[in-house]
Amino acid sequence: MEKTYELLKKYAKMMADQEYTVGEAAMLMIDTGDGVYSTKYGADLANLKMTDVEKLAIKALPMSAAGMKAMVYSQTPYCQKALRNARPFKPSLDDMAQIIGPAAYIADGRDGNKYAGKSLKRALKKNAGCLVLRGVASGGKGRGYTVTVGRNLYEAVVAMTVLEKSAEITYLADQLGGVKYLDPVETRLMRAVYKKKYSKAEESAKTAETAEGVITVTETADIPESEKTQEQILREKLVEYGKKLVKSGLVQGTWGNLSIRLDNQYMLVTPSGLDYMRLTPADMVKVDINTLKYEGNLKPTSEKGLHAEVYKRRSDVGAVIHTHSKYCCVFAAAEQPMPVSDKEMQKLFGTEIPLAGYGLPGTKKLMNNTADALGDKFGCIMSHHGMLACGSDIEDAYNNCANMEECGRKYLTE
């Protein structure tokens, strides 16, 4: 029970730390193999106590697909808005396609509906999340909650953040003429690939968490500054800025990647699918820029080819960052370049941040389209994908990434 409590406490805090409220009905559930445990309704997720956790009188998670061991209930702002307006939505970005699936349906979960259970099962059959209608308020507006599932609590919470971001983008993009939905066939393909090839290292770690409680990451021994090689210093920089991206909200979960040019032949990149907050310098993957061959057992990001292509075309670039940051993603979902009105920002990006044509994740089409759009600039929007920023070093690339997101925020909200 204590290990389960620590696990639920960790991810309850992750939910509570979001920039938006997750609602009074927010709950976490996990199937430990020794039973299903849940946080209680109305518990303070930011300060979860042992008494806030209970073992449920059920043998398995309700209405969940095979292999799903965790479930999250939430009432995040834009998902609630979609419920009130009876507005289900489909993926306009590849992160929703991969993590959630073909659509965010609205399941009819009202007490008076005898088919409520079937409705929820259908909504979750091919998707890792849905909106659940529990009633209709005065004025005909729907009310209820969001359900997301995962093989572990980490996946279920990340699914919540991606679904909320997708709902918000759907509404924000109305200012740009609306989102352009992804092709349904490509959406199903991305979901299938994600489920099959999701990082085995991270899956193993999170599965171990499910069974054993919270895993404590063992820190590598400190190396005196005077004894560090340039490669060790750059590995540490990648870890530092990976965590900085998470804390700043520029990435959700593991959805983004970073790299630093090591020399003319090699680059260091973040590994595929691993939680940034658990990464160590040793986890950074050394990749040949020309052949894409890599050293070690960890796989590099699937977008390693994109990073390499930028380095091959741009000798002035020392670091590259790709994220799915919210405001840049609005333009990506609407297939629109980003106007830049701020005079200082125009010195960095010109009057418009260019739009790259769409390509499936990890493909040469995505790589070439993005590098072409980037040209001699320091950032571009990637259709249905996110954004890419680069700079002379990792600090410069991070600042360009943050500045692009700020340009989008100002345009859409001020």
C-alpha positions in Angstrom: 0.0 0.0 0.0 2.8 2.4 0.9 4.5 1.9 -2.5 1.3 2.4 -4.3 0.6 5.6 -2.3 4.0 7.0 -3.3 3.4 6.2 -6.9 -0.1 7.9 -6.9 1.4 10.8 -5.0 4.1 11.3 -7.6 1.6 11.5 -10.5 -1.0 13.4 -8.6 1.6 16.1 -8.1 2.4 16.0 -11.8 -1.3 16.6 -12.6 -1.6 19.4 -10.0 1.5 21.1 -11.4 -0.2 21.8 -14.7 -0.7 25.5 -15.6 -4.5 24.9 -15.6 -6.9 23.4 -13.1 -7.6 19.7 -13.4 -11.0 20.0 -11.6 -12.5 18.8 -8.4 -13.4 15.4 -9.9 -9.8 14.7 -10.8 -8.7 11.2 -9.8 -6.0 8.6 -10.6 -6.5 4.9 -10.7 -4.0 2.1 -11.0 -4.1 -1.7 -11.4 -1.2 -3.0 -9.4 -1.9 -6.7 -9.8 -2.7 -6.7 -6.1 -5.9 -4.8 -6.8 -7.1 -1.5 -8.2 -6.2 1.6 -6.1 -7.6 5.1 -6.5 -7.3 8.6 -5.1 -10.5 9.7 -3.4 -13.0 12.1 -5.0 -12.0 15.7 -4.0 -8.5 14.8 -2.7 -5.9 17.5 -2.8 -3.7 16.2 -5.5 -0.9 18.6 -4.8 -0.6 17.3 -1.3 -1.9 13.7 -1.4 -2.1 11.9 1.9 -2.2 8.2 2.6 -5.8 8.5 3.7 -6.7 9.9 0.2 -6.0 6.5 -1.4 -8.3 3.6 -1.3 -8.5 0.1 -2.7 -11.6 -0.4 -4.9 -13.9 -3.4 -4.8 -13.2 -4.2 -8.4 -10.9 -6.7 -10.1 -9.8 -4.5 -13.1 -10.0 -1.0 -14.3 -13.5 -0.1 -15.7 -14.1 0.2 -19.4 -10.4 0.0 -20.4 -8.7 -1.8 -23.3 -6.3 -4.7 -22.7 -2.9 -3.7 -21.4 -4.1 -0.5 -19.9 -3.1 -0.4 -16.2 -3.8 3.2 -15.3 -6.7 5.7 -15.7 -7.1 9.4 -15.0 -10.2 11.4 -14.6 -9.9 15.2 -15.1 -11.9 18.3 -15.8 -9.4 20.5 -17.7 -10.7 23.8 -19.1 -10.8 23.3 -22.8 -11.9 19.7 -22.6 -14.8 21.0 -20.4 -15.5 23.6 -23.0 -15.7 21.0 -25.7 -18.1 19.1 -23.5 -20.3 22.1 -23.0 -20.4 22.9 -26.7 -20.8 19.2 -27.7 -17.7 19.5 -29.8 -15.7 16.3 -30.2 -12.5 16.7 -32.1 -10.0 14.7 -34.2 -6.2 15.0 -34.4 -4.7 18.0 -36.1 -1.3 17.2 -34.7 0.6 14.0 -34.7 1.1 13.9 -30.9 -2.6 13.5 -30.4 -2.7 10.9 -33.3 0.0 8.8 -31.6 -0.9 9.2 -28.0 -4.7 9.4 -28.1 -5.8 7.9 -31.4 -8.3 8.7 -34.2 -10.6 11.0 -32.2 -11.7 12.5 -28.8 -15.3 11.2 -28.8 -18.0 12.3 -26.4 -19.3 9.2 -24.6 -22.8 9.4 -23.1 -22.2 8.5 -19.5 -25.5 9.8 -18.1 -27.1 7.7 -15.3 -30.3 7.4 -17.3 -28.6 5.9 -20.3 -28.6 2.1 -20.1 -26.0 2.0 -22.8 -23.6 4.3 -20.9 -21.0 1.5 -20.4 -21.1 0.5 -24.1 -20.7 4.1 -25.1 -17.6 4.6 -23.0 -16.1 1.3 -24.2 -16.6 2.3 -27.8 -15.0 5.7 -27.2 -11.9 4.0 -25.6 -11.7 1.1 -28.0 -9.2 2.7 -30.3 -8.4 5.8 -28.3 -6.5 6.5 -25.1 -8.9 9.2 -24.0 -12.4 10.6 -24.4 -14.9 13.1 -23.0 -17.7 11.7 -20.8 -21.1 13.5 -20.7 -22.6 13.1 -17.2 -25.5 15.6 -17.5 -26.8 18.7 -19.1 -26.8 22.0 -17.3 -29.3 24.9 -17.7 -29.1 26.3 -21.2 -28.4 22.9 -22.7 -24.7 22.9 -22.0 -23.1 19.5 -21.3 -21.1 18.7 -18.2 -18.9 15.8 -17.2 -15.2 14.9 -17.2 -12.3 13.5 -19.3 -11.0 10.0 -19.1 -7.5 9.1 -20.3 -5.8 5.7 -20.0 -2.3 4.3 -20.3 -0.1 1.3 -19.6 1.1 3.2 -16.5 0.2 6.4 -14.7 2.9 8.4 -16.6 1.2 7.6 -19.9 -2.3 8.3 -18.6 -1.3 11.7 -17.2 0.6 12.6 -20.4 -2.5 11.6 -22.4 -4.5 14.1 -20.3 -2.1 16.9 -21.1 -2.0 16.1 -24.8 -5.8 15.9 -25.0 -6.2 19.2 -23.2 -3.7 20.9 -25.4 -5.4 19.5 -28.5 -8.7 20.8 -27.3 -7.3 24.3 -26.7 -5.5 24.3 -30.1 -8.8 23.4 -31.8 -10.4 26.5 -30.3 -7.5 28.9 -30.7 -7.1 27.9 -34.4 -10.6 29.3 -35.1 -8.8 32.6 -35.3 -6.7 31.3 -38.2 -9.6 29.7 -40.1 -9.7 26.5 -38.1 -7.6 23.4 -37.7 -6.9 21.1 -40.7 -7.4 17.5 -39.5 -4.9 14.8 -40.3 -5.7 12.1 -42.8 -7.6 9.3 -41.0 -5.5 6.5 -42.5 -2.2 8.3 -41.5 -3.7 8.8 -38.0 -4.4 5.1 -37.5 -0.9 4.3 -38.9 0.8 6.7 -36.4 -1.2 5.3 -33.5 -0.3 1.7 -34.4 3.4 2.6 -34.8 3.4 4.4 -31.5 1.8 1.5 -29.6 4.3 -1.0 -31.2 7.5 0.9 -31.1 7.2 3.1 -28.0 10.6 3.2 -26.2 11.2 -0.2 -24.5 13.5 1.5 -22.0 10.8 3.9 -20.8 8.1 1.3 -20.9 10.1 -1.1 -18.8 10.9 1.6 -16.2 7.2 2.7 -16.0 6.0 -0.9 -15.8 8.5 -1.5 -13.0 6.9 1.5 -11.3 3.5 0.0 -11.6 4.6 -3.1 -9.8 7.1 -1.8 -7.3 6.2 1.8 -6.5 8.3 4.9 -7.3 11.7 4.3 -8.8 14.5 6.5 -7.5 16.9 7.5 -10.3 20.5 6.9 -9.4 22.5 10.0 -10.1 25.9 9.5 -11.8 28.9 10.5 -9.8 30.0 14.1 -10.1 33.1 14.7 -12.2 35.3 17.6 -11.1 35.0 20.5 -13.6 38.7 20.4 -14.3 38.4 16.7 -15.5 35.4 17.1 -17.7 35.8 16.6 -21.5 34.0 18.8 -23.9 31.7 15.9 -24.7 30.8 15.5 -21.0 30.0 19.2 -20.7 27.7 19.1 -23.7 26.0 15.9 -22.4 25.2 17.8 -19.2 23.9 20.7 -21.2 21.4 18.5 -23.0 20.1 17.1 -19.7 19.9 20.7 -18.3 17.9 22.1 -21.2 15.7 19.0 -21.6 14.5 19.6 -18.1 14.2 23.3 -18.7 11.9 22.6 -21.7 9.7 20.5 -19.5 9.6 23.0 -16.6 8.8 25.9 -19.0 5.9 24.0 -20.5 7.5 23.9 -24.0 7.2 20.1 -24.2 4.6 17.6 -22.8 5.9 14.3 -21.6 8.7 13.2 -24.0 7.3 15.0 -27.0 10.2 17.0 -28.3 13.9 16.4 -28.9 17.2 18.3 -28.6 20.7 18.0 -30.1 24.1 19.6 -29.9 26.7 19.5 -32.5 29.8 17.7 -31.0 32.1 18.3 -34.0 31.9 18.1 -37.8 31.1 14.3 -37.7 29.1 13.8 -34.6 26.1 15.2 -32.7 24.6 14.3 -29.3 20.9 13.8 -29.2 18.2 12.9 -26.7 17.1 9.3 -26.6 13.8 8.1 -28.0 10.8 8.2 -25.7 12.5 8.6 -22.3 11.2 11.0 -19.6 13.3 14.1 -19.6 13.2 14.4 -15.8 14.9 11.0 -15.5 17.7 11.5 -18.1 21.4 11.5 -17.2 24.4 12.7 -19.3 25.1 9.0 -20.0 21.7 8.7 -21.7 22.6 11.1 -24.4 23.2 9.3 -27.7 26.2 10.0 -29.9 25.2 9.9 -33.6 27.1 10.2 -36.8 25.7 13.2 -38.7 26.3 11.7 -42.1 25.4 8.0 -41.6 23.0 8.3 -38.6 24.8 5.3 -37.0 24.8 5.6 -33.2 26.7 4.4 -30.2 25.3 2.5 -27.2 22.2 0.6 -26.4 19.7 3.5 -26.2 18.0 4.5 -29.4 18.3 8.2 -30.5 15.2 10.3 -31.2 13.3 9.2 -34.3 13.9 12.7 -35.6 17.7 12.3 -35.7 17.7 12.7 -39.4 16.1 16.1 -39.2 18.7 17.3 -36.7 21.5 15.9 -38.9 20.1 17.6 -42.0 20.1 21.0 -40.3 23.7 20.5 -39.3 24.8 19.4 -42.8 23.1 22.5 -44.4 24.0 25.0 -41.7 27.6 25.3 -40.4 26.6 28.2 -38.2 24.2 26.0 -36.2 25.5 24.3 -33.0 22.2 23.1 -31.4 18.7 22.2 -32.6 15.4 21.9 -30.6 12.1 20.5 -31.8 9.1 20.9 -29.6 5.3 20.6 -29.7 4.8 23.9 -27.8 1.2 25.0 -27.6 1.1 28.3 -29.4 3.4 27.2 -32.2 1.2 24.1 -32.6 -1.9 26.3 -33.3 -0.2 27.5 -36.5 1.0 24.0 -37.2 -2.5 22.6 -36.9 -4.0 25.4 -39.1 -1.2 25.0 -41.7 -0.3 28.7 -41.3 3.1 30.6 -41.0 3.4 32.7 -37.9 3.3 36.5 -38.3 5.9 38.4 -36.3 4.8 41.9 -35.3 7.3 42.7 -32.5 10.2 44.7 -33.8 12.8 43.0 -31.6 11.5 39.6 -32.6 11.6 40.6 -36.3 15.4 41.0 -35.9 15.5 37.3 -35.1 12.9 35.9 -37.4 11.9 38.5 -39.9 8.2 39.5 -40.4 7.0 35.9 -40.6 8.2 32.5 -39.3 7.9 30.1 -42.3 5.7 27.0 -42.5 7.2 23.7 -43.5 5.1 21.2 -45.6 3.8 18.1 -43.8 5.6 14.8 -43.6 5.0 11.8 -41.4 7.1 11.7 -38.2 10.6 10.3 -38.8 10.4 10.4 -42.6 12.8 12.0 -45.2 9.8 14.1 -46.4 9.5 15.7 -43.0 13.3 16.1 -42.7 13.6 17.8 -46.1 10.5 19.9 -45.9 11.6 21.3 -42.6 15.2 22.0 -43.6 14.0 23.7 -46.8 11.6 25.9 -44.9 14.2 26.8 -42.3 16.7 28.0 -44.9 19.0 30.5 -43.3 16.6 31.4 -40.5 16.5 30.2 -36.9 13.1 28.7 -36.6 10.1 27.4 -38.5 6.6 25.9 -38.0 6.2 22.3 -38.9 2.8 21.5 -40.3 0.7 19.2 -38.0 3.9 18.5 -36.0 5.2 21.5 -34.0 8.1 23.8 -34.4 11.9 23.7 -34.8 14.4 26.2 -33.5 18.2 26.3 -33.8 21.1 28.5 -32.7 24.8 28.8 -32.3 24.6 26.9 -29.1 22.0 25.2 -26.9 21.2 28.4 -24.9 20.7 30.3 -28.2 18.5 27.6 -29.6 16.4 27.5 -26.4 16.0 31.3 -26.4 14.8 31.1 -30.1 12.4 28.3 -29.1 11.0 30.4 -26.3 10.8 33.5 -28.4 8.9 31.7 -31.1 6.4 30.5 -28.6 6.0 34.0 -27.2 5.4 35.4 -30.7 2.6 32.9 -31.1 1.1 33.7 -27.7 1.0 37.4 -28.4 -0.6 37.0 -31.8 -3.3 34.7 -30.5 -4.1 36.2 -27.1 -3.3 39.9 -27.1 
